[in-house]
Amino acid sequence: MSEQTQHLESIGHLCQTFQRPYAAVRRALDEIGAQPAVVINGVPHYSGEAAERAGEHLAQARAKRGGQ
C-alpha cells in the first residue's frame, strides 16, 4: 500500500506566510469555499491547493484596495 504525502498548512502558518491577521485569512478561506483537510488539536489544516487559492484571493483583495 502506497500513501501519498499530503502538503497541509495550518491556519496559523497561513497567517504568518501571508502576513495577514487571522480574521482576514479565515475570511479568504471561507470566500473561496475551502474546508479544512484535517483538524489537529483544534487547529484547522488546509490543503496546499486551498492555501494557494487563499493567497491569490488575498493578493487580489489587497490590489483592489491599492496595495494596503
PDB file of N, CA, C and O in Angstrom, chain B, residues numbered from 101:
ATOM      1  N   MET B 101       0.848  -1.178   0.000  1.00  0.00           N
ATOM      2  CA  MET B 101       0.000   0.000   0.000  1.00  0.00           C
ATOM      3  C   MET B 101       0.896   1.244   0.000  1.00  0.00           C
ATOM      4  O   MET B 101       1.770   1.403   0.853  1.00  0.00           O
ATOM      5  N   SER B 102       0.656   2.104  -0.966  1.00  0.00           N
ATOM      6  CA  SER B 102       1.441   3.327  -1.108  1.00  0.00           C
ATOM      7  C   SER B 102       0.586   4.520  -0.713  1.00  0.00           C
ATOM      8  O   SER B 102      -0.509   4.708  -1.243  1.00  0.00           O
ATOM      9  N   GLU B 103       1.084   5.324   0.215  1.00  0.00           N
ATOM     10  CA  GLU B 103       0.371   6.523   0.642  1.00  0.00           C
ATOM     11  C   GLU B 103       1.073   7.749   0.101  1.00  0.00           C
ATOM     12  O   GLU B 103       2.297   7.859   0.170  1.00  0.00           O
ATOM     13  N   GLN B 104       0.291   8.667  -0.435  1.00  0.00           N
ATOM     14  CA  GLN B 104       0.820   9.920  -0.938  1.00  0.00           C
ATOM     15  C   GLN B 104       1.039  10.879   0.228  1.00  0.00           C
ATOM     16  O   GLN B 104       0.205  10.963   1.130  1.00  0.00           O
ATOM     17  N   THR B 105       2.137  11.587   0.211  1.00  0.00           N
ATOM     18  CA  THR B 105       2.373  12.627   1.202  1.00  0.00           C
ATOM     19  C   THR B 105       1.464  13.802   0.884  1.00  0.00           C
ATOM     20  O   THR B 105       1.397  14.256  -0.258  1.00  0.00           O
ATOM     21  N   GLN B 106       0.771  14.288   1.895  1.00  0.00           N
ATOM     22  CA  GLN B 106      -0.105  15.437   1.721  1.00  0.00           C
ATOM     23  C   GLN B 106       0.586  16.683   2.240  1.00  0.00           C
ATOM     24  O   GLN B 106       1.207  16.665   3.303  1.00  0.00           O
ATOM     25  N   HIS B 107       0.477  17.752   1.494  1.00  0.00           N
ATOM     26  CA  HIS B 107       1.007  19.035   1.928  1.00  0.00           C
ATOM     27  C   HIS B 107      -0.132  19.804   2.576  1.00  0.00           C
ATOM     28  O   HIS B 107      -1.075  20.205   1.894  1.00  0.00           O
ATOM     29  N   LEU B 108      -0.057  20.014   3.887  1.00  0.00           N
ATOM     30  CA  LEU B 108      -1.100  20.722   4.622  1.00  0.00           C
ATOM     31  C   LEU B 108      -0.513  21.958   5.280  1.00  0.00           C
ATOM     32  O   LEU B 108       0.652  21.972   5.678  1.00  0.00           O
ATOM     33  N   GLU B 109      -1.330  22.989   5.389  1.00  0.00           N
ATOM     34  CA  GLU B 109      -0.926  24.240   6.030  1.00  0.00           C
ATOM     35  C   GLU B 109      -1.890  24.558   7.164  1.00  0.00           C
ATOM     36  O   GLU B 109      -3.104  24.588   6.959  1.00  0.00           O
ATOM     37  N   SER B 110      -1.360  24.794   8.354  1.00  0.00           N
ATOM     38  CA  SER B 110      -2.232  25.215   9.452  1.00  0.00           C
ATOM     39  C   SER B 110      -2.653  26.655   9.207  1.00  0.00           C
ATOM     40  O   SER B 110      -1.967  27.404   8.511  1.00  0.00           O
ATOM     41  N   ILE B 111      -3.768  27.030   9.775  1.00  0.00           N
ATOM     42  CA  ILE B 111      -4.235  28.399   9.579  1.00  0.00           C
ATOM     43  C   ILE B 111      -3.253  29.403  10.190  1.00  0.00           C
ATOM     44  O   ILE B 111      -3.085  30.503   9.663  1.00  0.00           O
ATOM     45  N   GLY B 112      -2.614  29.036  11.281  1.00  0.00           N
ATOM     46  CA  GLY B 112      -1.605  29.914  11.875  1.00  0.00           C
ATOM     47  C   GLY B 112      -0.424  30.130  10.957  1.00  0.00           C
ATOM     48  O   GLY B 112       0.099  31.239  10.853  1.00  0.00           O
ATOM     49  N   HIS B 113      -0.003  29.064  10.288  1.00  0.00           N
ATOM     50  CA  HIS B 113       1.116  29.183   9.351  1.00  0.00           C
ATOM     51  C   HIS B 113       0.711  30.034   8.150  1.00  0.00           C
ATOM     52  O   HIS B 113       1.528  30.789   7.622  1.00  0.00           O
ATOM     53  N   LEU B 114      -0.543  29.916   7.716  1.00  0.00           N
ATOM     54  CA  LEU B 114      -1.017  30.753   6.618  1.00  0.00           C
ATOM     55  C   LEU B 114      -0.995  32.227   7.006  1.00  0.00           C
ATOM     56  O   LEU B 114      -0.644  33.078   6.189  1.00  0.00           O
ATOM     57  N   CYS B 115      -1.367  32.531   8.241  1.00  0.00           N
ATOM     58  CA  CYS B 115      -1.320  33.922   8.721  1.00  0.00           C
ATOM     59  C   CYS B 115       0.107  34.453   8.648  1.00  0.00           C
ATOM     60  O   CYS B 115       0.340  35.586   8.228  1.00  0.00           O
ATOM     61  N   GLN B 116       1.052  33.624   9.062  1.00  0.00           N
ATOM     62  CA  GLN B 116       2.461  34.022   9.034  1.00  0.00           C
ATOM     63  C   GLN B 116       2.939  34.179   7.591  1.00  0.00           C
ATOM     64  O   GLN B 116       3.600  35.163   7.258  1.00  0.00           O
ATOM     65  N   THR B 117       2.610  33.225   6.748  1.00  0.00           N
ATOM     66  CA  THR B 117       3.045  33.254   5.356  1.00  0.00           C
ATOM     67  C   THR B 117       2.513  34.473   4.615  1.00  0.00           C
ATOM     68  O   THR B 117       3.251  35.150   3.900  1.00  0.00           O
ATOM     69  N   PHE B 118       1.216  34.745   4.795  1.00  0.00           N
ATOM     70  CA  PHE B 118       0.590  35.856   4.075  1.00  0.00           C
ATOM     71  C   PHE B 118       0.746  37.194   4.802  1.00  0.00           C
ATOM     72  O   PHE B 118       0.395  38.242   4.261  1.00  0.00           O
ATOM     73  N   GLN B 119       1.276  37.153   6.038  1.00  0.00           N
ATOM     74  CA  GLN B 119       1.419  38.367   6.843  1.00  0.00           C
ATOM     75  C   GLN B 119       0.090  39.113   6.958  1.00  0.00           C
ATOM     76  O   GLN B 119       0.006  40.325   6.757  1.00  0.00           O
ATOM     77  N   ARG B 120      -0.943  38.336   7.289  1.00  0.00           N
ATOM     78  CA  ARG B 120      -2.290  38.870   7.421  1.00  0.00           C
ATOM     79  C   ARG B 120      -2.880  38.368   8.725  1.00  0.00           C
ATOM     80  O   ARG B 120      -2.506  37.290   9.188  1.00  0.00           O
ATOM     81  N   PRO B 121      -3.801  39.125   9.337  1.00  0.00           N
ATOM     82  CA  PRO B 121      -4.422  38.683  10.578  1.00  0.00           C
ATOM     83  C   PRO B 121      -5.317  37.455  10.356  1.00  0.00           C
ATOM     84  O   PRO B 121      -5.773  37.179   9.246  1.00  0.00           O
ATOM     85  N   TYR B 122      -5.543  36.745  11.439  1.00  0.00           N
ATOM     86  CA  TYR B 122      -6.358  35.525  11.405  1.00  0.00           C
ATOM     87  C   TYR B 122      -7.697  35.768  10.720  1.00  0.00           C
ATOM     88  O   TYR B 122      -8.111  34.979   9.870  1.00  0.00           O
ATOM     89  N   ALA B 123      -8.378  36.855  11.082  1.00  0.00           N
ATOM     90  CA  ALA B 123      -9.712  37.125  10.527  1.00  0.00           C
ATOM     91  C   ALA B 123      -9.666  37.269   9.009  1.00  0.00           C
ATOM     92  O   ALA B 123     -10.572  36.796   8.323  1.00  0.00           O
ATOM     93  N   ALA B 124      -8.636  37.910   8.473  1.00  0.00           N
ATOM     94  CA  ALA B 124      -8.525  38.095   7.025  1.00  0.00           C
ATOM     95  C   ALA B 124      -8.280  36.766   6.317  1.00  0.00           C
ATOM     96  O   ALA B 124      -8.858  36.496   5.264  1.00  0.00           O
ATOM     97  N   VAL B 125      -7.424  35.946   6.902  1.00  0.00           N
ATOM     98  CA  VAL B 125      -7.130  34.635   6.306  1.00  0.00           C
ATOM     99  C   VAL B 125      -8.356  33.744   6.381  1.00  0.00           C
ATOM    100  O   VAL B 125      -8.697  33.063   5.414  1.00  0.00           O
ATOM    101  N   ARG B 126      -9.013  33.749   7.519  1.00  0.00           N
ATOM    102  CA  ARG B 126     -10.223  32.933   7.683  1.00  0.00           C
ATOM    103  C   ARG B 126     -11.303  33.353   6.691  1.00  0.00           C
ATOM    104  O   ARG B 126     -11.971  32.507   6.097  1.00  0.00           O
ATOM    105  N   ARG B 127     -11.472  34.664   6.512  1.00  0.00           N
ATOM    106  CA  ARG B 127     -12.468  35.184   5.579  1.00  0.00           C
ATOM    107  C   ARG B 127     -12.125  34.755   4.150  1.00  0.00           C
ATOM    108  O   ARG B 127     -13.011  34.349   3.398  1.00  0.00           O
ATOM    109  N   ALA B 128     -10.857  34.841   3.776  1.00  0.00           N
ATOM    110  CA  ALA B 128     -10.437  34.430   2.431  1.00  0.00           C
ATOM    111  C   ALA B 128     -10.721  32.948   2.212  1.00  0.00           C
ATOM    112  O   ALA B 128     -11.211  32.560   1.151  1.00  0.00           O
ATOM    113  N   LEU B 129     -10.419  32.119   3.205  1.00  0.00           N
ATOM    114  CA  LEU B 129     -10.692  30.685   3.089  1.00  0.00           C
ATOM    115  C   LEU B 129     -12.185  30.424   2.949  1.00  0.00           C
ATOM    116  O   LEU B 129     -12.600  29.578   2.157  1.00  0.00           O
ATOM    117  N   ASP B 130     -12.986  31.145   3.712  1.00  0.00           N
ATOM    118  CA  ASP B 130     -14.441  30.992   3.617  1.00  0.00           C
ATOM    119  C   ASP B 130     -14.951  31.433   2.246  1.00  0.00           C
ATOM    120  O   ASP B 130     -15.811  30.778   1.656  1.00  0.00           O
ATOM    121  N   GLU B 131     -14.415  32.546   1.747  1.00  0.00           N
ATOM    122  CA  GLU B 131     -14.884  33.087   0.471  1.00  0.00           C
ATOM    123  C   GLU B 131     -14.548  32.189  -0.711  1.00  0.00           C
ATOM    124  O   GLU B 131     -15.275  32.179  -1.705  1.00  0.00           O
ATOM    125  N   ILE B 132     -13.454  31.434  -0.618  1.00  0.00           N
ATOM    126  CA  ILE B 132     -13.128  30.513  -1.712  1.00  0.00           C
ATOM    127  C   ILE B 132     -13.754  29.142  -1.484  1.00  0.00           C
ATOM    128  O   ILE B 132     -13.613  28.244  -2.313  1.00  0.00           O
ATOM    129  N   GLY B 133     -14.444  28.985  -0.359  1.00  0.00           N
ATOM    130  CA  GLY B 133     -15.129  27.726  -0.075  1.00  0.00           C
ATOM    131  C   GLY B 133     -14.230  26.607   0.415  1.00  0.00           C
ATOM    132  O   GLY B 133     -14.582  25.433   0.303  1.00  0.00           O
ATOM    133  N   ALA B 134     -13.072  26.959   0.957  1.00  0.00           N
ATOM    134  CA  ALA B 134     -12.127  25.946   1.438  1.00  0.00           C
ATOM    135  C   ALA B 134     -12.606  25.344   2.753  1.00  0.00           C
ATOM    136  O   ALA B 134     -13.092  26.049   3.638  1.00  0.00           O
ATOM    137  N   GLN B 135     -12.461  24.048   2.859  1.00  0.00           N
ATOM    138  CA  GLN B 135     -12.759  23.322   4.086  1.00  0.00           C
ATOM    139  C   GLN B 135     -11.463  22.708   4.599  1.00  0.00           C
ATOM    140  O   GLN B 135     -10.625  22.295   3.797  1.00  0.00           O
ATOM    141  N   PRO B 136     -11.279  22.637   5.908  1.00  0.00           N
ATOM    142  CA  PRO B 136     -10.057  22.011   6.409  1.00  0.00           C
ATOM    143  C   PRO B 136      -9.938  20.570   5.919  1.00  0.00           C
ATOM    144  O   PRO B 136     -10.924  19.834   5.873  1.00  0.00           O
ATOM    145  N   ALA B 137      -8.729  20.183   5.558  1.00  0.00           N
ATOM    146  CA  ALA B 137      -8.465  18.796   5.181  1.00  0.00           C
ATOM    147  C   ALA B 137      -8.449  17.927   6.429  1.00  0.00           C
ATOM    148  O   ALA B 137      -8.821  16.754   6.401  1.00  0.00           O
ATOM    149  N   VAL B 138      -8.004  18.541   7.532  1.00  0.00           N
ATOM    150  CA  VAL B 138      -7.937  17.845   8.810  1.00  0.00           C
ATOM    151  C   VAL B 138      -7.859  18.900   9.911  1.00  0.00           C
ATOM    152  O   VAL B 138      -7.358  20.003   9.692  1.00  0.00           O
ATOM    153  N   VAL B 139      -8.355  18.555  11.081  1.00  0.00           N
ATOM    154  CA  VAL B 139      -8.228  19.420  12.256  1.00  0.00           C
ATOM    155  C   VAL B 139      -7.429  18.633  13.287  1.00  0.00           C
ATOM    156  O   VAL B 139      -7.822  17.537  13.687  1.00  0.00           O
ATOM    157  N   ILE B 140      -6.311  19.199  13.710  1.00  0.00           N
ATOM    158  CA  ILE B 140      -5.439  18.546  14.683  1.00  0.00           C
ATOM    159  C   ILE B 140      -5.394  19.410  15.934  1.00  0.00           C
ATOM    160  O   ILE B 140      -4.999  20.574  15.880  1.00  0.00           O
ATOM    161  N   ASN B 141      -5.798  18.838  17.054  1.00  0.00           N
ATOM    162  CA  ASN B 141      -5.815  19.568  18.320  1.00  0.00           C
ATOM    163  C   ASN B 141      -6.544  20.903  18.195  1.00  0.00           C
ATOM    164  O   ASN B 141      -6.117  21.911  18.758  1.00  0.00           O
ATOM    165  N   GLY B 142      -7.638  20.895  17.457  1.00  0.00           N
ATOM    166  CA  GLY B 142      -8.452  22.090  17.310  1.00  0.00           C
ATOM    167  C   GLY B 142      -7.945  23.093  16.289  1.00  0.00           C
ATOM    168  O   GLY B 142      -8.554  24.147  16.107  1.00  0.00           O
ATOM    169  N   VAL B 143      -6.847  22.787  15.623  1.00  0.00           N
ATOM    170  CA  VAL B 143      -6.267  23.702  14.644  1.00  0.00           C
ATOM    171  C   VAL B 143      -6.568  23.192  13.236  1.00  0.00           C
ATOM    172  O   VAL B 143      -6.131  22.100  12.871  1.00  0.00           O
ATOM    173  N   PRO B 144      -7.318  23.977  12.433  1.00  0.00           N
ATOM    174  CA  PRO B 144      -7.608  23.539  11.072  1.00  0.00           C
ATOM    175  C   PRO B 144      -6.362  23.599  10.185  1.00  0.00           C
ATOM    176  O   PRO B 144      -5.571  24.540  10.248  1.00  0.00           O
ATOM    177  N   HIS B 145      -6.219  22.576   9.369  1.00  0.00           N
ATOM    178  CA  HIS B 145      -5.134  22.495   8.395  1.00  0.00           C
ATOM    179  C   HIS B 145      -5.779  22.362   7.017  1.00  0.00           C
ATOM    180  O   HIS B 145      -6.708  21.577   6.826  1.00  0.00           O
ATOM    181  N   TYR B 146      -5.277  23.136   6.070  1.00  0.00           N
ATOM    182  CA  TYR B 146      -5.847  23.194   4.723  1.00  0.00           C
ATOM    183  C   TYR B 146      -4.882  22.596   3.710  1.00  0.00           C
ATOM    184  O   TYR B 146      -3.668  22.586   3.911  1.00  0.00           O
ATOM    185  N   SER B 147      -5.449  22.102   2.621  1.00  0.00           N
ATOM    186  CA  SER B 147      -4.626  21.528   1.561  1.00  0.00           C
ATOM    187  C   SER B 147      -3.731  22.612   0.962  1.00  0.00           C
ATOM    188  O   SER B 147      -4.029  23.803   1.050  1.00  0.00           O
ATOM    189  N   GLY B 148      -2.642  22.178   0.357  1.00  0.00           N
ATOM    190  CA  GLY B 148      -1.754  23.121  -0.317  1.00  0.00           C
ATOM    191  C   GLY B 148      -2.479  23.893  -1.400  1.00  0.00           C
ATOM    192  O   GLY B 148      -2.216  25.079  -1.600  1.00  0.00           O
ATOM    193  N   GLU B 149      -3.396  23.229  -2.105  1.00  0.00           N
ATOM    194  CA  GLU B 149      -4.180  23.885  -3.154  1.00  0.00           C
ATOM    195  C   GLU B 149      -5.058  24.986  -2.567  1.00  0.00           C
ATOM    196  O   GLU B 149      -5.115  26.090  -3.110  1.00  0.00           O
ATOM    197  N   ALA B 150      -5.738  24.694  -1.466  1.00  0.00           N
ATOM    198  CA  ALA B 150      -6.587  25.705  -0.820  1.00  0.00           C
ATOM    199  C   ALA B 150      -5.742  26.868  -0.322  1.00  0.00           C
ATOM    200  O   ALA B 150      -6.156  28.023  -0.423  1.00  0.00           O
ATOM    201  N   ALA B 151      -4.563  26.573   0.215  1.00  0.00           N
ATOM    202  CA  ALA B 151      -3.670  27.625   0.703  1.00  0.00           C
ATOM    203  C   ALA B 151      -3.243  28.538  -0.441  1.00  0.00           C
ATOM    204  O   ALA B 151      -3.208  29.759  -0.292  1.00  0.00           O
ATOM    205  N   GLU B 152      -2.921  27.939  -1.580  1.00  0.00           N
ATOM    206  CA  GLU B 152      -2.520  28.723  -2.741  1.00  0.00           C
ATOM    207  C   GLU B 152      -3.662  29.606  -3.236  1.00  0.00           C
ATOM    208  O   GLU B 152      -3.451  30.778  -3.546  1.00  0.00           O
ATOM    209  N   ARG B 153      -4.857  29.054  -3.310  1.00  0.00           N
ATOM    210  CA  ARG B 153      -6.023  29.823  -3.750  1.00  0.00           C
ATOM    211  C   ARG B 153      -6.326  30.961  -2.781  1.00  0.00           C
ATOM    212  O   ARG B 153      -6.675  32.062  -3.205  1.00  0.00           O
ATOM    213  N   ALA B 154      -6.194  30.700  -1.479  1.00  0.00           N
ATOM    214  CA  ALA B 154      -6.433  31.743  -0.480  1.00  0.00           C
ATOM    215  C   ALA B 154      -5.413  32.863  -0.626  1.00  0.00           C
ATOM    216  O   ALA B 154      -5.761  34.039  -0.514  1.00  0.00           O
ATOM    217  N   GLY B 155      -4.163  32.506  -0.874  1.00  0.00           N
ATOM    218  CA  GLY B 155      -3.123  33.514  -1.083  1.00  0.00           C
ATOM    219  C   GLY B 155      -3.418  34.394  -2.280  1.00  0.00           C
ATOM    220  O   GLY B 155      -3.236  35.610  -2.228  1.00  0.00           O
ATOM    221  N   GLU B 156      -3.877  33.771  -3.368  1.00  0.00           N
ATOM    222  CA  GLU B 156      -4.246  34.535  -4.559  1.00  0.00           C
ATOM    223  C   GLU B 156      -5.432  35.462  -4.259  1.00  0.00           C
ATOM    224  O   GLU B 156      -5.462  36.613  -4.696  1.00  0.00           O
ATOM    225  N   HIS B 157      -6.386  34.947  -3.519  1.00  0.00           N
ATOM    226  CA  HIS B 157      -7.568  35.738  -3.157  1.00  0.00           C
ATOM    227  C   HIS B 157      -7.161  36.947  -2.307  1.00  0.00           C
ATOM    228  O   HIS B 157      -7.645  38.057  -2.529  1.00  0.00           O
ATOM    229  N   LEU B 158      -6.287  36.734  -1.353  1.00  0.00           N
ATOM    230  CA  LEU B 158      -5.816  37.832  -0.502  1.00  0.00           C
ATOM    231  C   LEU B 158      -5.039  38.859  -1.322  1.00  0.00           C
ATOM    232  O   LEU B 158      -5.182  40.063  -1.106  1.00  0.00           O
ATOM    233  N   ALA B 159      -4.221  38.391  -2.258  1.00  0.00           N
ATOM    234  CA  ALA B 159      -3.437  39.304  -3.089  1.00  0.00           C
ATOM    235  C   ALA B 159      -4.353  40.156  -3.969  1.00  0.00           C
ATOM    236  O   ALA B 159      -4.121  41.353  -4.140  1.00  0.00           O
ATOM    237  N   GLN B 160      -5.393  39.534  -4.524  1.00  0.00           N
ATOM    238  CA  GLN B 160      -6.344  40.287  -5.354  1.00  0.00           C
ATOM    239  C   GLN B 160      -7.088  41.318  -4.522  1.00  0.00           C
ATOM    240  O   GLN B 160      -7.294  42.446  -4.969  1.00  0.00           O
ATOM    241  N   ALA B 161      -7.492  40.942  -3.317  1.00  0.00           N
ATOM    242  CA  ALA B 161      -8.204  41.879  -2.443  1.00  0.00           C
ATOM    243  C   ALA B 161      -7.300  43.050  -2.076  1.00  0.00           C
ATOM    244  O   ALA B 161      -7.751  44.195  -2.030  1.00  0.00           O
ATOM    245  N   ARG B 162      -6.035  42.770  -1.816  1.00  0.00           N
ATOM    246  CA  ARG B 162      -5.082  43.829  -1.463  1.00  0.00           C
ATOM    247  C   ARG B 162      -4.864  44.763  -2.654  1.00  0.00           C
ATOM    248  O   ARG B 162      -4.781  45.979  -2.482  1.00  0.00           O
ATOM    249  N   ALA B 163      -4.772  44.202  -3.852  1.00  0.00           N
ATOM    250  CA  ALA B 163      -4.578  45.007  -5.049  1.00  0.00           C
ATOM    251  C   ALA B 163      -5.778  45.925  -5.298  1.00  0.00           C
ATOM    252  O   ALA B 163      -5.610  47.071  -5.714  1.00  0.00           O
ATOM    253  N   LYS B 164      -6.972  45.427  -5.045  1.00  0.00           N
ATOM    254  CA  LYS B 164      -8.177  46.241  -5.223  1.00  0.00           C
ATOM    255  C   LYS B 164      -8.206  47.414  -4.254  1.00  0.00           C
ATOM    256  O   LYS B 164      -8.762  48.470  -4.554  1.00  0.00           O
ATOM    257  N   ARG B 165      -7.588  47.211  -3.067  1.00  0.00           N
ATOM    258  CA  ARG B 165      -7.554  48.288  -2.067  1.00  0.00           C
ATOM    259  C   ARG B 165      -6.371  49.216  -2.285  1.00  0.00           C
ATOM    260  O   ARG B 165      -6.162  50.139  -1.499  1.00  0.00           O
ATOM    261  N   GLY B 166      -5.608  48.994  -3.316  1.00  0.00           N
ATOM    262  CA  GLY B 166      -4.476  49.868  -3.605  1.00  0.00           C
ATOM    263  C   GLY B 166      -3.199  49.448  -2.914  1.00  0.00           C
ATOM    264  O   GLY B 166      -2.334  50.287  -2.663  1.00  0.00           O
ATOM    265  N   GLY B 167      -3.057  48.175  -2.598  1.00  0.00           N
ATOM    266  CA  GLY B 167      -1.818  47.669  -2.024  1.00  0.00           C
ATOM    267  C   GLY B 167      -1.659  47.852  -0.531  1.00  0.00           C
ATOM    268  O   GLY B 167      -0.560  47.670  -0.006  1.00  0.00           O
ATOM    269  N   GLN B 168      -2.711  48.204   0.162  1.00  0.00           N
ATOM    270  CA  GLN B 168      -2.635  48.437   1.610  1.00  0.00           C
ATOM    271  C   GLN B 168      -2.511  47.143   2.356  1.00  0.00           C
ATOM    272  O   GLN B 168      -2.434  47.143   3.584  1.00  0.00           O
TER     273      GLN B 168
END
